[in-house]
Amino acid sequence: MISNFRPISLLKSFSKIFEKIIYNRLYDHIYINSIFAQEQFGFRKNMSTDEASSNLINSILHAFNDKLTVGGMFCDLTKAFDSVNHSILLSKLDYNGITDNALRLIKSYLDNRHQRALIKNAHFINYSSSWNKIKLGVPQGSILGPLLFLLYINDMPSYINSLYPSNNLYKITLFADDTSIIFTHPNHMEFENEFNNLFSNITRWFQVNSLSLNLNKTPFMPFQTSTNVKTHVNKDFKIKHINKVYSTNFLGLILDSTFSWGPHINNLASKLNSACYLIRCLQFLLPIETLRMVYFSNIHSLLSYGIIFWGNSSHSDTIFKLQKRSIRIIMRVGNNISCRELFRMLNILPLCSQYILSLLLFVVKNINMFTLNSTVHSINTRYCFDLHLLAVHLTKFQKGIYYSGAKVFNFLPPSTKCLSNNIRRSKSTLKKFLLEGSFYTVQEYFDCSSSNNPKLEKFY
């Protein structure tokens, strides 16, 4: 449909260089003055979808553990980048200290831009519309555009905080224009009214800032455990104007209301089946080294995305079986051949080993989010430099990345924990060990990773 097309700015090389210089100076100003909201994860250095997803998922797991009613709204904005009001944007830049010549420079960057549509027919004849002035939006395909959009929506979390100054019942996660709100409440009877009130205030902020919420693509999802009925949202519960769903897509992950990860893994399995078929078709046409490259581009890229969240799910065995199938196809062996040595020969990590590696790298990268035992108590024990594990009994919380990550990290020898300041060296060292072990289960890693195990120590 025509409405789904977006104008893309085709920039000349000099323009890209000039924009990059402005971008670097703007970003330095933003970073030095801590202007970005901590809820924003998109288009930021050292931030990724893993950090955004962990922020959202962890808030839900904490609500489960505290036996709170919890639900989430996943906002979809209609043509967000094309709806930015220039006057509002410039006023927000001025508020954030981008003034005088710098502000005039950005104004001249936005003003007097023109665009037109160009269409080729079946005979490759060009038809073009007349040039029209752009009155709204930031240039898509540009270097500055995403940064300007982040500054445009940056005050949304602080606006909500000002309305609920003493309320810690909601958690906002922003990834560029993807806005997700997790709301919790100790009383499931009051949950509906409180959430509807929050929804009204967020909708009002969007309207004031010339952004349009696509209600057809903005779902509400109640989250619940299968055993804790107190966290269940009433089946008749409704949010005004938006639909209630029990699974939704969030940054490439399919979240379901009970965090079973079943829908996500089923969707992933379908893609991996297609990838296995591709490798089988190429099996006798390409050498093993080239087939390995096909594996990394078509299977590993899918398999490793978000694995820290679903890698220890009970459904993940489906993915592991598909991974082993692809390995056997590449190596041209039968189904009765063990894959453990084949993984080592191809220098490929089994699913569980990849999960452990990704989890440890997340911990190392975000070590400041974790608490050491030495900060919890002053007793000097052999475990004082381990990460502190919360006393929880809920299995879903224990399978979350913060609890699982801390537990897996604690099984590393002390010499390895000291490498947490060097991510590159940590990754190289851990991968060598995990390739050697080719662990099929997390328990195999725990059994092998005791501090007295010389097999592990030789890698450090």
C-alpha positions as a Markdown table, in Angstrom:
| # | Residue | x | y | z |
|---|---|---|---|---|
| 1 | Met | 0.0 | 0.0 | 0.0 |
| 2 | Ile | 1.1 | 3.6 | -0.7 |
| 3 | Ser | 0.7 | 4.5 | 3.0 |
| 4 | Asn | 3.4 | 2.0 | 3.9 |
| 5 | Phe | 6.1 | 3.8 | 1.9 |
| 6 | Arg | 8.6 | 6.1 | 3.7 |
| 7 | Pro | 10.7 | 8.8 | 2.1 |
| 8 | Ile | 14.4 | 8.1 | 2.4 |
| 9 | Ser | 17.0 | 10.9 | 2.2 |
| 10 | Leu | 19.7 | 10.2 | -0.4 |
| 11 | Leu | 22.8 | 12.0 | 1.0 |
| 12 | Lys | 25.9 | 13.0 | -0.8 |
| 13 | Ser | 29.3 | 12.0 | 0.7 |
| 14 | Phe | 30.1 | 15.6 | 1.8 |
| 15 | Ser | 26.7 | 15.8 | 3.5 |
| 16 | Lys | 27.4 | 12.5 | 5.4 |
| 17 | Ile | 30.7 | 13.8 | 6.6 |
| 18 | Phe | 29.2 | 17.1 | 7.7 |
| 19 | Glu | 26.3 | 15.3 | 9.5 |
| 20 | Lys | 28.8 | 13.0 | 11.3 |
| 21 | Ile | 30.7 | 15.9 | 12.7 |
| 22 | Ile | 27.5 | 17.5 | 14.0 |
| 23 | Tyr | 26.4 | 14.1 | 15.3 |
| 24 | Asn | 29.6 | 13.6 | 17.3 |
| 25 | Arg | 29.4 | 17.0 | 18.9 |
| 26 | Leu | 25.8 | 16.7 | 19.8 |
| 27 | Tyr | 26.3 | 13.2 | 21.2 |
| 28 | Asp | 29.2 | 14.4 | 23.3 |
| 29 | His | 27.0 | 17.2 | 24.7 |
| 30 | Ile | 24.3 | 14.7 | 25.5 |
| 31 | Tyr | 26.6 | 12.2 | 27.1 |
| 32 | Ile | 28.5 | 14.7 | 29.2 |
| 33 | Asn | 25.3 | 16.2 | 30.6 |
| 34 | Ser | 23.5 | 12.9 | 31.0 |
| 35 | Ile | 20.5 | 14.1 | 28.9 |
| 36 | Phe | 19.3 | 10.8 | 27.6 |
| 37 | Ala | 16.6 | 9.1 | 29.7 |
| 38 | Gln | 17.8 | 5.9 | 31.2 |
| 39 | Glu | 14.7 | 4.2 | 29.8 |
| 40 | Gln | 16.0 | 4.8 | 26.2 |
| 41 | Phe | 18.1 | 2.1 | 24.6 |
| 42 | Gly | 17.8 | 2.7 | 20.9 |
| 43 | Phe | 20.6 | 4.3 | 18.8 |
| 44 | Arg | 22.9 | 4.6 | 21.8 |
| 45 | Lys | 26.5 | 3.5 | 22.2 |
| 46 | Asn | 27.0 | 0.3 | 24.1 |
| 47 | Met | 23.3 | -0.3 | 24.1 |
| 48 | Ser | 21.4 | -3.1 | 22.2 |
| 49 | Thr | 18.1 | -4.9 | 22.1 |
| 50 | Asp | 19.5 | -7.3 | 24.8 |
| 51 | Glu | 19.7 | -4.4 | 27.3 |
| 52 | Ala | 16.2 | -3.2 | 26.3 |
| 53 | Ser | 14.7 | -6.6 | 26.5 |
| 54 | Ser | 16.3 | -7.4 | 29.8 |
| 55 | Asn | 15.0 | -4.1 | 31.3 |
| 56 | Leu | 11.4 | -5.1 | 30.3 |
| 57 | Ile | 11.6 | -8.8 | 31.1 |
| 58 | Asn | 13.3 | -8.3 | 34.4 |
| 59 | Ser | 10.6 | -5.9 | 35.6 |
| 60 | Ile | 8.0 | -8.6 | 34.8 |
| 61 | Leu | 9.9 | -11.3 | 36.6 |
| 62 | His | 10.3 | -9.1 | 39.7 |
| 63 | Ala | 6.5 | -8.5 | 39.6 |
| 64 | Phe | 6.0 | -12.3 | 39.5 |
| 65 | Asn | 8.3 | -12.8 | 42.4 |
| 66 | Asp | 6.5 | -10.1 | 44.4 |
| 67 | Lys | 3.1 | -11.6 | 43.6 |
| 68 | Leu | 1.9 | -8.5 | 41.8 |
| 69 | Thr | -0.7 | -8.2 | 39.1 |
| 70 | Val | 1.3 | -7.2 | 36.0 |
| 71 | Gly | 0.4 | -6.2 | 32.4 |
| 72 | Gly | 2.1 | -4.5 | 29.5 |
| 73 | Met | 1.2 | -2.1 | 26.7 |
| 74 | Phe | 3.3 | -2.2 | 23.5 |
| 75 | Cys | 2.8 | 1.1 | 21.7 |
| 76 | Asp | 3.1 | 1.4 | 17.9 |
| 77 | Leu | 3.4 | 4.9 | 16.6 |
| 78 | Thr | 2.2 | 5.7 | 13.1 |
| 79 | Lys | 5.0 | 7.2 | 11.0 |
| 80 | Ala | 6.8 | 8.4 | 14.1 |
| 81 | Phe | 10.0 | 9.7 | 12.3 |
| 82 | Asp | 7.8 | 11.5 | 9.7 |
| 83 | Ser | 5.5 | 13.2 | 12.4 |
| 84 | Val | 8.2 | 15.1 | 14.3 |
| 85 | Asn | 7.0 | 18.7 | 14.7 |
| 86 | His | 10.0 | 21.0 | 14.0 |
| 87 | Ser | 8.9 | 23.8 | 16.4 |
| 88 | Ile | 8.5 | 21.3 | 19.3 |
| 89 | Leu | 11.8 | 19.6 | 18.4 |
| 90 | Leu | 13.7 | 22.9 | 18.4 |
| 91 | Ser | 12.2 | 24.0 | 21.7 |
| 92 | Lys | 13.3 | 20.7 | 23.3 |
| 93 | Leu | 16.8 | 21.1 | 21.9 |
| 94 | Asp | 16.9 | 24.6 | 23.4 |
| 95 | Tyr | 15.7 | 23.2 | 26.8 |
| 96 | Asn | 18.6 | 20.6 | 26.7 |
| 97 | Gly | 21.2 | 23.3 | 26.2 |
| 98 | Ile | 21.6 | 23.2 | 22.4 |
| 99 | Thr | 21.3 | 27.0 | 21.9 |
| 100 | Asp | 22.5 | 29.9 | 19.8 |
| 101 | Asn | 24.5 | 28.9 | 16.7 |
| 102 | Ala | 24.1 | 25.2 | 17.4 |
| 103 | Leu | 20.3 | 25.6 | 17.5 |
| 104 | Arg | 20.3 | 27.7 | 14.3 |
| 105 | Leu | 22.4 | 25.1 | 12.6 |
| 106 | Ile | 19.9 | 22.4 | 13.4 |
| 107 | Lys | 17.0 | 24.7 | 12.3 |
| 108 | Ser | 18.7 | 25.3 | 8.9 |
| 109 | Tyr | 19.2 | 21.5 | 8.6 |
| 110 | Leu | 15.5 | 20.9 | 9.0 |
| 111 | Asp | 14.1 | 23.9 | 7.1 |
| 112 | Asn | 13.5 | 24.1 | 3.3 |
| 113 | Arg | 13.8 | 20.4 | 2.6 |
| 114 | His | 11.9 | 19.1 | -0.4 |
| 115 | Gln | 11.0 | 15.7 | -1.6 |
| 116 | Arg | 9.3 | 14.0 | -4.6 |
| 117 | Ala | 8.2 | 10.5 | -5.6 |
| 118 | Leu | 9.9 | 8.7 | -8.5 |
| 119 | Ile | 8.3 | 5.6 | -10.1 |
| 120 | Lys | 9.5 | 3.3 | -12.9 |
| 121 | Asn | 6.9 | 1.5 | -15.0 |
| 122 | Ala | 7.3 | -1.9 | -16.6 |
| 123 | His | 9.3 | -0.3 | -19.5 |
| 124 | Phe | 11.7 | 1.4 | -17.1 |
| 125 | Ile | 10.4 | 4.8 | -17.9 |
| 126 | Asn | 10.6 | 7.2 | -14.9 |
| 127 | Tyr | 7.6 | 9.2 | -13.7 |
| 128 | Ser | 8.1 | 11.8 | -11.0 |
| 129 | Ser | 5.9 | 14.0 | -9.0 |
| 130 | Ser | 6.5 | 17.7 | -8.4 |
| 131 | Trp | 8.8 | 18.8 | -5.5 |
| 132 | Asn | 7.0 | 19.4 | -2.2 |
| 133 | Lys | 8.3 | 21.1 | 0.9 |
| 134 | Ile | 8.7 | 18.9 | 4.0 |
| 135 | Lys | 6.9 | 20.4 | 6.9 |
| 136 | Leu | 7.2 | 17.6 | 9.5 |
| 137 | Gly | 9.6 | 14.8 | 10.3 |
| 138 | Val | 13.4 | 14.2 | 10.5 |
| 139 | Pro | 15.2 | 12.9 | 7.4 |
| 140 | Gln | 15.1 | 9.1 | 7.3 |
| 141 | Gly | 18.3 | 7.5 | 6.0 |
| 142 | Ser | 20.3 | 10.4 | 7.5 |
| 143 | Ile | 22.9 | 10.3 | 10.3 |
| 144 | Leu | 21.4 | 13.0 | 12.4 |
| 145 | Gly | 17.7 | 11.9 | 12.1 |
| 146 | Pro | 17.7 | 9.1 | 14.7 |
| 147 | Leu | 19.5 | 11.3 | 17.3 |
| 148 | Leu | 17.1 | 14.1 | 16.8 |
| 149 | Phe | 14.2 | 11.7 | 17.2 |
| 150 | Leu | 15.6 | 10.4 | 20.5 |
| 151 | Leu | 15.8 | 14.0 | 21.8 |
| 152 | Tyr | 12.2 | 14.5 | 20.6 |
| 153 | Ile | 10.7 | 11.7 | 22.8 |
| 154 | Asn | 13.3 | 11.9 | 25.5 |
| 155 | Asp | 11.1 | 13.8 | 28.0 |
| 156 | Met | 8.2 | 11.3 | 27.9 |
| 157 | Pro | 9.5 | 9.2 | 30.9 |
| 158 | Ser | 10.1 | 12.3 | 33.0 |
| 159 | Tyr | 6.6 | 13.5 | 32.1 |
| 160 | Ile | 5.1 | 10.3 | 33.4 |
| 161 | Asn | 7.3 | 10.4 | 36.5 |
| 162 | Ser | 6.0 | 13.9 | 37.2 |
| 163 | Leu | 2.4 | 12.6 | 37.2 |
| 164 | Tyr | 3.3 | 9.7 | 39.5 |
| 165 | Pro | 6.2 | 11.0 | 41.6 |
| 166 | Ser | 5.9 | 8.4 | 44.4 |
| 167 | Asn | 4.7 | 5.5 | 42.2 |
| 168 | Asn | 7.1 | 2.8 | 41.2 |
| 169 | Leu | 4.4 | 0.5 | 39.8 |
| 170 | Tyr | 5.3 | 1.1 | 36.1 |
| 171 | Lys | 8.4 | 0.6 | 34.0 |
| 172 | Ile | 8.9 | 2.2 | 30.6 |
| 173 | Thr | 11.3 | 0.8 | 28.0 |
| 174 | Leu | 12.1 | 2.9 | 24.9 |
| 175 | Phe | 13.9 | 1.6 | 21.8 |
| 176 | Ala | 13.8 | 4.5 | 19.4 |
| 177 | Asp | 10.1 | 4.8 | 18.6 |
| 178 | Asp | 9.1 | 1.5 | 20.2 |
| 179 | Thr | 7.5 | 2.4 | 23.5 |
| 180 | Ser | 6.6 | -0.4 | 26.0 |
| 181 | Ile | 5.1 | 0.1 | 29.5 |
| 182 | Ile | 4.9 | -2.5 | 32.1 |
| 183 | Phe | 2.4 | -1.8 | 34.9 |
| 184 | Thr | 2.2 | -3.6 | 38.2 |
| 185 | His | -0.2 | -3.3 | 41.1 |
| 186 | Pro | -0.6 | -5.1 | 44.4 |
| 187 | Asn | -4.4 | -5.1 | 44.1 |
| 188 | His | -5.8 | -6.8 | 41.0 |
| 189 | Met | -9.2 | -5.2 | 41.6 |
| 190 | Glu | -7.7 | -1.7 | 41.2 |
| 191 | Phe | -5.4 | -2.6 | 38.3 |
| 192 | Glu | -7.8 | -1.8 | 35.6 |
| 193 | Asn | -8.6 | 1.8 | 36.7 |
| 194 | Glu | -5.0 | 2.6 | 37.4 |
| 195 | Phe | -3.8 | 1.3 | 34.1 |
| 196 | Asn | -6.5 | 3.1 | 32.1 |
| 197 | Asn | -5.4 | 6.3 | 33.9 |
| 198 | Leu | -1.8 | 5.7 | 32.9 |
| 199 | Phe | -2.9 | 4.9 | 29.3 |
| 200 | Ser | -4.8 | 8.2 | 29.1 |
| 201 | Asn | -1.9 | 10.2 | 30.2 |
| 202 | Ile | 0.5 | 8.5 | 27.8 |
| 203 | Thr | -1.9 | 9.0 | 24.9 |
| 204 | Arg | -2.2 | 12.7 | 25.9 |
| 205 | Trp | 1.6 | 13.1 | 25.7 |
| 206 | Phe | 1.6 | 11.6 | 22.2 |
| 207 | Gln | -1.1 | 13.9 | 21.0 |
| 208 | Val | 0.5 | 17.0 | 22.5 |
| 209 | Asn | 3.8 | 16.1 | 20.7 |
| 210 | Ser | 2.0 | 15.5 | 17.3 |
| 211 | Leu | 2.6 | 11.7 | 17.5 |
| 212 | Ser | -0.2 | 9.3 | 16.6 |
| 213 | Leu | -0.7 | 6.0 | 18.4 |
| 214 | Asn | -1.8 | 3.2 | 16.1 |
| 215 | Leu | -4.5 | 1.6 | 18.3 |
| 216 | Asn | -4.9 | -1.4 | 15.9 |
| 217 | Lys | -1.2 | -2.4 | 16.5 |
| 218 | Thr | -1.0 | -1.4 | 20.1 |
| 219 | Pro | -1.9 | -4.4 | 22.2 |
| 220 | Phe | -2.3 | -4.9 | 26.0 |
| 221 | Met | -0.9 | -8.2 | 27.3 |
| 222 | Pro | -1.5 | -9.6 | 30.9 |
| 223 | Phe | 1.4 | -11.5 | 32.3 |
| 224 | Gln | 1.0 | -14.4 | 34.7 |
| 225 | Thr | 2.6 | -17.5 | 36.1 |
| 226 | Ser | 0.9 | -20.8 | 35.7 |
| 227 | Thr | 0.8 | -21.4 | 39.5 |
| 228 | Asn | 0.3 | -18.0 | 41.0 |
| 229 | Val | -3.4 | -17.1 | 40.4 |
| 230 | Lys | -3.1 | -13.8 | 42.3 |
| 231 | Thr | -1.2 | -12.4 | 39.3 |
| 232 | His | -4.0 | -13.1 | 36.9 |
| 233 | Val | -5.7 | -10.2 | 35.3 |
| 234 | Asn | -9.5 | -10.5 | 35.1 |
| 235 | Lys | -10.6 | -12.2 | 31.9 |
| 236 | Asp | -13.1 | -9.3 | 31.4 |
| 237 | Phe | -10.4 | -6.6 | 31.9 |
| 238 | Lys | -10.3 | -4.1 | 29.1 |
| 239 | Ile | -8.1 | -1.2 | 28.2 |
| 240 | Lys | -10.0 | 1.5 | 26.3 |
| 241 | His | -9.6 | 1.3 | 22.5 |
| 242 | Ile | -6.9 | -1.4 | 22.4 |
| 243 | Asn | -6.9 | -5.2 | 22.1 |
| 244 | Lys | -5.9 | -7.7 | 24.7 |
| 245 | Val | -3.5 | -10.4 | 23.4 |
| 246 | Tyr | -1.5 | -13.3 | 24.9 |
| 247 | Ser | 1.6 | -13.1 | 22.8 |
| 248 | Thr | 3.2 | -10.2 | 21.0 |
| 249 | Asn | 6.4 | -9.3 | 19.2 |
| 250 | Phe | 8.9 | -7.2 | 21.1 |
| 251 | Leu | 12.2 | -6.3 | 19.4 |
| 252 | Gly | 12.3 | -9.6 | 17.5 |
| 253 | Leu | 11.3 | -11.7 | 20.5 |
| 254 | Ile | 7.8 | -13.2 | 20.7 |
| 255 | Leu | 6.7 | -12.8 | 24.3 |
| 256 | Asp | 3.9 | -14.9 | 25.6 |
| 257 | Ser | 1.9 | -14.1 | 28.7 |
| 258 | Thr | 3.4 | -17.0 | 30.8 |
| 259 | Phe | 7.0 | -16.6 | 29.5 |
| 260 | Ser | 7.1 | -20.2 | 28.3 |
| 261 | Trp | 8.9 | -19.0 | 25.2 |
| 262 | Gly | 6.9 | -21.6 | 23.2 |
| 263 | Pro | 5.6 | -19.2 | 20.5 |
| 264 | His | 9.0 | -17.7 | 20.0 |
| 265 | Ile | 10.7 | -21.1 | 19.7 |
| 266 | Asn | 8.1 | -22.5 | 17.3 |
| 267 | Asn | 8.6 | -19.5 | 15.1 |
| 268 | Leu | 12.4 | -19.9 | 15.3 |
| 269 | Ala | 12.1 | -23.6 | 14.6 |
| 270 | Ser | 10.2 | -22.9 | 11.4 |
| 271 | Lys | 13.0 | -20.6 | 10.1 |
| 272 | Leu | 15.7 | -23.1 | 11.1 |
| 273 | Asn | 13.9 | -25.9 | 9.2 |
| 274 | Ser | 14.1 | -23.7 | 6.1 |
| 275 | Ala | 17.8 | -23.1 | 6.7 |
| 276 | Cys | 18.5 | -26.8 | 7.2 |
| 277 | Tyr | 16.7 | -27.5 | 3.8 |
| 278 | Leu | 19.0 | -24.9 | 2.2 |
| 279 | Ile | 22.1 | -26.5 | 3.6 |
| 280 | Arg | 20.9 | -29.9 | 2.5 |
| 281 | Cys | 20.4 | -28.6 | -1.1 |
| 282 | Leu | 24.0 | -27.3 | -1.0 |
| 283 | Gln | 25.5 | -30.3 | 0.8 |
| 284 | Phe | 27.2 | -31.8 | -2.2 |
| 285 | Leu | 27.7 | -28.6 | -4.2 |
| 286 | Leu | 30.0 | -26.8 | -1.7 |
| 287 | Pro | 33.0 | -27.7 | 0.5 |
| 288 | Ile | 32.5 | -28.0 | 4.2 |
| 289 | Glu | 34.2 | -24.6 | 5.0 |
| 290 | Thr | 31.7 | -22.8 | 2.7 |
| 291 | Leu | 28.8 | -24.8 | 4.2 |
| 292 | Arg | 30.0 | -23.6 | 7.6 |
| 293 | Met | 29.8 | -20.0 | 6.3 |
| 294 | Val | 26.2 | -20.7 | 5.2 |
| 295 | Tyr | 25.5 | -22.1 | 8.7 |
| 296 | Phe | 26.6 | -18.9 | 10.4 |
| 297 | Ser | 24.7 | -16.6 | 8.1 |
| 298 | Asn | 21.4 | -18.6 | 8.1 |
| 299 | Ile | 21.3 | -20.5 | 11.3 |
| 300 | His | 23.7 | -19.0 | 13.9 |
| 301 | Ser | 22.4 | -15.5 | 13.3 |
| 302 | Leu | 18.9 | -16.6 | 14.1 |
| 303 | Leu | 19.8 | -19.0 | 16.9 |
| 304 | Ser | 22.0 | -16.6 | 18.9 |
| 305 | Tyr | 19.6 | -13.7 | 18.8 |
| 306 | Gly | 18.0 | -13.3 | 22.2 |
| 307 | Ile | 19.3 | -16.6 | 23.4 |
| 308 | Ile | 20.0 | -15.3 | 26.9 |
| 309 | Phe | 16.3 | -15.1 | 27.4 |
| 310 | Trp | 15.0 | -18.3 | 25.9 |
| 311 | Gly | 18.1 | -20.5 | 25.9 |
| 312 | Asn | 17.2 | -22.3 | 29.2 |
| 313 | Ser | 13.5 | -22.8 | 28.3 |
| 314 | Ser | 12.1 | -26.3 | 28.4 |
| 315 | His | 11.2 | -25.8 | 24.7 |
| 316 | Ser | 14.7 | -25.0 | 23.6 |
| 317 | Asp | 15.5 | -28.7 | 23.0 |
| 318 | Thr | 13.6 | -28.4 | 19.7 |
| 319 | Ile | 16.1 | -25.8 | 18.5 |
| 320 | Phe | 19.1 | -28.0 | 19.7 |
| 321 | Lys | 17.8 | -30.9 | 17.6 |
| 322 | Leu | 17.6 | -28.7 | 14.6 |
| 323 | Gln | 21.1 | -27.4 | 15.2 |
| 324 | Lys | 22.4 | -31.0 | 15.4 |
| 325 | Arg | 20.6 | -31.8 | 12.2 |
| 326 | Ser | 22.4 | -29.0 | 10.4 |
| 327 | Ile | 25.7 | -30.0 | 11.8 |
| 328 | Arg | 25.2 | -33.6 | 10.5 |
| 329 | Ile | 24.2 | -32.3 | 7.1 |
| 330 | Ile | 27.3 | -30.2 | 6.8 |
| 331 | Met | 29.6 | -33.0 | 7.9 |
| 332 | Arg | 27.7 | -35.5 | 5.7 |
| 333 | Val | 27.1 | -38.1 | 8.4 |
| 334 | Gly | 24.1 | -40.2 | 9.5 |
| 335 | Asn | 21.6 | -39.4 | 12.3 |
| 336 | Asn | 23.2 | -42.0 | 14.7 |
| 337 | Ile | 26.5 | -40.2 | 14.8 |
| 338 | Ser | 27.3 | -38.2 | 18.0 |
| 339 | Cys | 27.6 | -34.4 | 17.3 |
| 340 | Arg | 29.8 | -33.4 | 20.2 |
| 341 | Glu | 33.1 | -34.0 | 18.3 |
| 342 | Leu | 31.6 | -32.6 | 15.1 |
| 343 | Phe | 30.9 | -29.3 | 17.0 |
| 344 | Arg | 34.6 | -29.1 | 18.0 |
| 345 | Met | 35.8 | -29.9 | 14.4 |
| 346 | Leu | 33.6 | -27.1 | 13.0 |
| 347 | Asn | 34.5 | -24.7 | 15.8 |
| 348 | Ile | 30.8 | -24.2 | 16.5 |
| 349 | Leu | 29.2 | -24.0 | 19.9 |
| 350 | Pro | 26.3 | -26.3 | 20.8 |
| 351 | Leu | 23.1 | -24.4 | 21.7 |
| 352 | Cys | 23.7 | -24.6 | 25.5 |
| 353 | Ser | 27.3 | -23.6 | 25.2 |
| 354 | Gln | 26.3 | -20.6 | 23.1 |
| 355 | Tyr | 23.7 | -19.7 | 25.7 |
| 356 | Ile | 26.3 | -19.8 | 28.5 |
| 357 | Leu | 28.7 | -17.7 | 26.4 |
| 358 | Ser | 26.1 | -15.1 | 25.6 |
| 359 | Leu | 24.9 | -15.0 | 29.2 |
| 360 | Leu | 28.4 | -14.6 | 30.6 |
| 361 | Leu | 29.2 | -11.8 | 28.1 |
| 362 | Phe | 26.0 | -10.0 | 29.1 |
| 363 | Val | 27.0 | -10.2 | 32.7 |
| 364 | Val | 30.6 | -9.0 | 31.9 |
| 365 | Lys | 29.2 | -6.1 | 29.8 |
| 366 | Asn | 26.7 | -5.1 | 32.5 |
| 367 | Ile | 28.6 | -6.0 | 35.6 |
| 368 | Asn | 27.5 | -2.8 | 37.3 |
| 369 | Met | 23.9 | -4.1 | 37.3 |
| 370 | Phe | 24.9 | -6.9 | 39.6 |
| 371 | Thr | 25.8 | -6.8 | 43.3 |
| 372 | Leu | 28.9 | -8.5 | 44.9 |
| 373 | Asn | 28.5 | -10.5 | 48.1 |
| 374 | Ser | 31.1 | -8.3 | 49.7 |
| 375 | Thr | 28.7 | -5.3 | 49.4 |
| 376 | Val | 25.9 | -7.3 | 51.1 |
| 377 | His | 28.0 | -8.4 | 54.1 |
| 378 | Ser | 31.4 | -7.6 | 55.4 |
| 379 | Ile | 32.5 | -11.2 | 56.2 |
| 380 | Asn | 35.6 | -12.1 | 54.2 |
| 381 | Thr | 34.7 | -15.5 | 52.7 |
| 382 | Arg | 35.9 | -17.4 | 49.7 |
| 383 | Tyr | 32.7 | -16.3 | 48.0 |
| 384 | Cys | 33.0 | -12.5 | 48.8 |
| 385 | Phe | 33.7 | -11.7 | 45.1 |
| 386 | Asp | 30.8 | -13.8 | 43.8 |
| 387 | Leu | 27.7 | -12.1 | 42.5 |
| 388 | His | 24.9 | -12.0 | 45.1 |
| 389 | Leu | 22.0 | -14.3 | 44.4 |
| 390 | Leu | 18.6 | -13.1 | 45.6 |
| 391 | Ala | 16.7 | -15.6 | 47.8 |
| 392 | Val | 13.9 | -16.5 | 45.4 |
| 393 | His | 11.9 | -19.7 | 45.0 |
| 394 | Leu | 10.0 | -18.8 | 41.8 |
| 395 | Thr | 11.4 | -21.0 | 38.9 |
| 396 | Lys | 10.6 | -18.3 | 36.3 |
| 397 | Phe | 12.6 | -15.8 | 38.2 |
| 398 | Gln | 15.5 | -18.2 | 38.6 |
| 399 | Lys | 15.5 | -18.8 | 34.8 |
| 400 | Gly | 15.8 | -15.0 | 34.2 |
| 401 | Ile | 19.0 | -13.5 | 33.0 |
| 402 | Tyr | 20.0 | -11.8 | 36.2 |
| 403 | Tyr | 19.7 | -14.8 | 38.5 |
| 404 | Ser | 20.9 | -17.3 | 35.9 |
| 405 | Gly | 23.7 | -15.0 | 34.8 |
| 406 | Ala | 24.9 | -14.4 | 38.3 |
| 407 | Lys | 24.9 | -18.2 | 39.0 |
| 408 | Val | 26.7 | -19.1 | 35.8 |
| 409 | Phe | 29.3 | -16.3 | 36.5 |
| 410 | Asn | 29.9 | -17.5 | 40.1 |
| 411 | Phe | 31.1 | -20.9 | 38.7 |
| 412 | Leu | 34.0 | -19.3 | 36.9 |
| 413 | Pro | 37.4 | -19.5 | 38.7 |
| 414 | Pro | 38.5 | -16.3 | 40.5 |
| 415 | Ser | 41.2 | -15.6 | 37.8 |
| 416 | Thr | 38.5 | -15.5 | 35.1 |
| 417 | Lys | 36.2 | -13.2 | 37.1 |
| 418 | Cys | 39.1 | -10.7 | 37.1 |
| 419 | Leu | 38.8 | -10.5 | 33.3 |
| 420 | Ser | 35.4 | -8.8 | 33.6 |
| 421 | Asn | 37.0 | -5.5 | 32.8 |
| 422 | Asn | 38.2 | -6.8 | 29.4 |
| 423 | Ile | 35.3 | -8.0 | 27.3 |
| 424 | Arg | 37.4 | -9.0 | 24.3 |
| 425 | Arg | 39.7 | -11.2 | 26.3 |
| 426 | Ser | 36.8 | -12.7 | 28.3 |
| 427 | Lys | 35.0 | -13.7 | 25.1 |
| 428 | Ser | 38.1 | -15.3 | 23.6 |
| 429 | Thr | 38.9 | -17.2 | 26.8 |
| 430 | Leu | 35.4 | -18.4 | 27.5 |
| 431 | Lys | 34.8 | -19.5 | 23.9 |
| 432 | Lys | 37.9 | -21.7 | 24.0 |
| 433 | Phe | 36.7 | -23.4 | 27.1 |
| 434 | Leu | 33.1 | -23.8 | 25.9 |
| 435 | Leu | 34.3 | -25.3 | 22.6 |
| 436 | Glu | 36.5 | -27.8 | 24.4 |
| 437 | Gly | 33.6 | -28.7 | 26.7 |
| 438 | Ser | 30.8 | -28.6 | 24.0 |
| 439 | Phe | 28.3 | -28.7 | 26.8 |
| 440 | Tyr | 24.8 | -30.0 | 26.0 |
| 441 | Thr | 23.3 | -28.8 | 29.4 |
| 442 | Val | 24.0 | -26.1 | 31.9 |
| 443 | Gln | 24.5 | -28.8 | 34.5 |
| 444 | Glu | 27.4 | -30.2 | 32.5 |
| 445 | Tyr | 29.0 | -26.7 | 32.7 |
| 446 | Phe | 28.4 | -26.5 | 36.5 |
| 447 | Asp | 30.0 | -30.0 | 37.0 |
| 448 | Cys | 33.0 | -29.0 | 34.9 |
| 449 | Ser | 33.5 | -25.5 | 36.2 |
| 450 | Ser | 34.4 | -26.2 | 39.8 |
| 451 | Ser | 37.4 | -24.1 | 40.9 |
| 452 | Asn | 39.5 | -27.1 | 41.3 |
| 453 | Asn | 39.0 | -28.4 | 37.8 |
| 454 | Pro | 42.4 | -28.3 | 35.9 |
| 455 | Lys | 40.6 | -28.7 | 32.6 |
| 456 | Leu | 39.1 | -25.2 | 33.1 |
| 457 | Glu | 42.1 | -23.5 | 34.7 |
| 458 | Lys | 44.3 | -24.3 | 31.7 |
| 459 | Phe | 42.4 | -21.7 | 29.6 |
| 460 | Tyr | 43.2 | -18.8 | 32.0 |
